[in-house]
Amino acid sequence: MLVKGKWAAVVRYDTAHGQPHTDVISPDGTKEKRLLHFPNFSDAFSYAQEDVKANWERHRERYFLEGKK
């Protein structure tokens, strides 16, 4: 998302090392890795797309709340 004129990653979906996972990113750059347990990458990708569509406001709010700590 755009934060103070710069793009910032808030949540990232990845398949590095053969394991689908989500990186939940904080304003200070720290990441919390959450494994995604799907039978294949296609299902994990579909989940990621739906999660961003359905929950982008929640991801944004979490990011800004963490920035206030």
MODELLER restraints for C-alpha pairs under 7 A, 6 or more apart:
rsr = mdl.restraints
at = mdl.atoms
rsr.add(forms.Gaussian(group=physical.xy_distance, feature=features.Distance(at['CA:1:A'], at['CA:7:A']), mean=5.47, stdev=0.5))
rsr.add(forms.Gaussian(group=physical.xy_distance, feature=features.Distance(at['CA:1:A'], at['CA:8:A']), mean=5.39, stdev=0.5))
rsr.add(forms.Gaussian(group=physical.xy_distance, feature=features.Distance(at['CA:1:A'], at['CA:9:A']), mean=6.47, stdev=0.5))
rsr.add(forms.Gaussian(group=physical.xy_distance, feature=features.Distance(at['CA:2:A'], at['CA:8:A']), mean=6.18, stdev=0.5))
rsr.add(forms.Gaussian(group=physical.xy_distance, feature=features.Distance(at['CA:9:A'], at['CA:25:A']), mean=6.69, stdev=0.5))
rsr.add(forms.Gaussian(group=physical.xy_distance, feature=features.Distance(at['CA:10:A'], at['CA:24:A']), mean=6.39, stdev=0.5))
rsr.add(forms.Gaussian(group=physical.xy_distance, feature=features.Distance(at['CA:10:A'], at['CA:25:A']), mean=5.01, stdev=0.5))
rsr.add(forms.Gaussian(group=physical.xy_distance, feature=features.Distance(at['CA:10:A'], at['CA:26:A']), mean=6.82, stdev=0.5))
rsr.add(forms.Gaussian(group=physical.xy_distance, feature=features.Distance(at['CA:10:A'], at['CA:59:A']), mean=6.78, stdev=0.5))
rsr.add(forms.Gaussian(group=physical.xy_distance, feature=features.Distance(at['CA:10:A'], at['CA:63:A']), mean=6.52, stdev=0.5))
rsr.add(forms.Gaussian(group=physical.xy_distance, feature=features.Distance(at['CA:11:A'], at['CA:22:A']), mean=6.90, stdev=0.5))
rsr.add(forms.Gaussian(group=physical.xy_distance, feature=features.Distance(at['CA:11:A'], at['CA:23:A']), mean=5.67, stdev=0.5))
rsr.add(forms.Gaussian(group=physical.xy_distance, feature=features.Distance(at['CA:11:A'], at['CA:24:A']), mean=4.65, stdev=0.5))
rsr.add(forms.Gaussian(group=physical.xy_distance, feature=features.Distance(at['CA:11:A'], at['CA:25:A']), mean=5.58, stdev=0.5))
rsr.add(forms.Gaussian(group=physical.xy_distance, feature=features.Distance(at['CA:12:A'], at['CA:22:A']), mean=5.58, stdev=0.5))
rsr.add(forms.Gaussian(group=physical.xy_distance, feature=features.Distance(at['CA:12:A'], at['CA:23:A']), mean=5.02, stdev=0.5))
rsr.add(forms.Gaussian(group=physical.xy_distance, feature=features.Distance(at['CA:12:A'], at['CA:24:A']), mean=6.58, stdev=0.5))
rsr.add(forms.Gaussian(group=physical.xy_distance, feature=features.Distance(at['CA:13:A'], at['CA:21:A']), mean=5.83, stdev=0.5))
rsr.add(forms.Gaussian(group=physical.xy_distance, feature=features.Distance(at['CA:13:A'], at['CA:22:A']), mean=4.49, stdev=0.5))
rsr.add(forms.Gaussian(group=physical.xy_distance, feature=features.Distance(at['CA:13:A'], at['CA:23:A']), mean=6.29, stdev=0.5))
rsr.add(forms.Gaussian(group=physical.xy_distance, feature=features.Distance(at['CA:13:A'], at['CA:48:A']), mean=6.49, stdev=0.5))
rsr.add(forms.Gaussian(group=physical.xy_distance, feature=features.Distance(at['CA:14:A'], at['CA:20:A']), mean=5.65, stdev=0.5))
rsr.add(forms.Gaussian(group=physical.xy_distance, feature=features.Distance(at['CA:14:A'], at['CA:21:A']), mean=5.43, stdev=0.5))
rsr.add(forms.Gaussian(group=physical.xy_distance, feature=features.Distance(at['CA:14:A'], at['CA:22:A']), mean=6.22, stdev=0.5))
rsr.add(forms.Gaussian(group=physical.xy_distance, feature=features.Distance(at['CA:15:A'], at['CA:21:A']), mean=6.26, stdev=0.5))
rsr.add(forms.Gaussian(group=physical.xy_distance, feature=features.Distance(at['CA:20:A'], at['CA:35:A']), mean=6.29, stdev=0.5))
rsr.add(forms.Gaussian(group=physical.xy_distance, feature=features.Distance(at['CA:20:A'], at['CA:36:A']), mean=5.35, stdev=0.5))
rsr.add(forms.Gaussian(group=physical.xy_distance, feature=features.Distance(at['CA:20:A'], at['CA:41:A']), mean=6.85, stdev=0.5))
rsr.add(forms.Gaussian(group=physical.xy_distance, feature=features.Distance(at['CA:20:A'], at['CA:44:A']), mean=6.55, stdev=0.5))
rsr.add(forms.Gaussian(group=physical.xy_distance, feature=features.Distance(at['CA:21:A'], at['CA:33:A']), mean=6.59, stdev=0.5))
rsr.add(forms.Gaussian(group=physical.xy_distance, feature=features.Distance(at['CA:21:A'], at['CA:34:A']), mean=5.45, stdev=0.5))
rsr.add(forms.Gaussian(group=physical.xy_distance, feature=features.Distance(at['CA:21:A'], at['CA:35:A']), mean=4.24, stdev=0.5))
rsr.add(forms.Gaussian(group=physical.xy_distance, feature=features.Distance(at['CA:21:A'], at['CA:36:A']), mean=4.84, stdev=0.5))
rsr.add(forms.Gaussian(group=physical.xy_distance, feature=features.Distance(at['CA:22:A'], at['CA:33:A']), mean=5.69, stdev=0.5))
rsr.add(forms.Gaussian(group=physical.xy_distance, feature=features.Distance(at['CA:22:A'], at['CA:34:A']), mean=5.06, stdev=0.5))
rsr.add(forms.Gaussian(group=physical.xy_distance, feature=features.Distance(at['CA:22:A'], at['CA:35:A']), mean=6.34, stdev=0.5))
rsr.add(forms.Gaussian(group=physical.xy_distance, feature=features.Distance(at['CA:22:A'], at['CA:36:A']), mean=6.98, stdev=0.5))
rsr.add(forms.Gaussian(group=physical.xy_distance, feature=features.Distance(at['CA:23:A'], at['CA:31:A']), mean=5.71, stdev=0.5))
rsr.add(forms.Gaussian(group=physical.xy_distance, feature=features.Distance(at['CA:23:A'], at['CA:32:A']), mean=5.47, stdev=0.5))
rsr.add(forms.Gaussian(group=physical.xy_distance, feature=features.Distance(at['CA:23:A'], at['CA:33:A']), mean=4.60, stdev=0.5))
rsr.add(forms.Gaussian(group=physical.xy_distance, feature=features.Distance(at['CA:23:A'], at['CA:34:A']), mean=6.37, stdev=0.5))
rsr.add(forms.Gaussian(group=physical.xy_distance, feature=features.Distance(at['CA:24:A'], at['CA:31:A']), mean=5.42, stdev=0.5))
rsr.add(forms.Gaussian(group=physical.xy_distance, feature=features.Distance(at['CA:24:A'], at['CA:32:A']), mean=5.06, stdev=0.5))
rsr.add(forms.Gaussian(group=physical.xy_distance, feature=features.Distance(at['CA:24:A'], at['CA:33:A']), mean=6.45, stdev=0.5))
rsr.add(forms.Gaussian(group=physical.xy_distance, feature=features.Distance(at['CA:25:A'], at['CA:31:A']), mean=4.56, stdev=0.5))
rsr.add(forms.Gaussian(group=physical.xy_distance, feature=features.Distance(at['CA:25:A'], at['CA:32:A']), mean=6.59, stdev=0.5))
rsr.add(forms.Gaussian(group=physical.xy_distance, feature=features.Distance(at['CA:26:A'], at['CA:63:A']), mean=5.94, stdev=0.5))
rsr.add(forms.Gaussian(group=physical.xy_distance, feature=features.Distance(at['CA:26:A'], at['CA:66:A']), mean=6.56, stdev=0.5))
rsr.add(forms.Gaussian(group=physical.xy_distance, feature=features.Distance(at['CA:27:A'], at['CA:63:A']), mean=6.48, stdev=0.5))
rsr.add(forms.Gaussian(group=physical.xy_distance, feature=features.Distance(at['CA:27:A'], at['CA:66:A']), mean=6.98, stdev=0.5))
rsr.add(forms.Gaussian(group=physical.xy_distance, feature=features.Distance(at['CA:27:A'], at['CA:67:A']), mean=5.58, stdev=0.5))
rsr.add(forms.Gaussian(group=physical.xy_distance, feature=features.Distance(at['CA:36:A'], at['CA:44:A']), mean=6.91, stdev=0.5))
rsr.add(forms.Gaussian(group=physical.xy_distance, feature=features.Distance(at['CA:38:A'], at['CA:44:A']), mean=5.82, stdev=0.5))
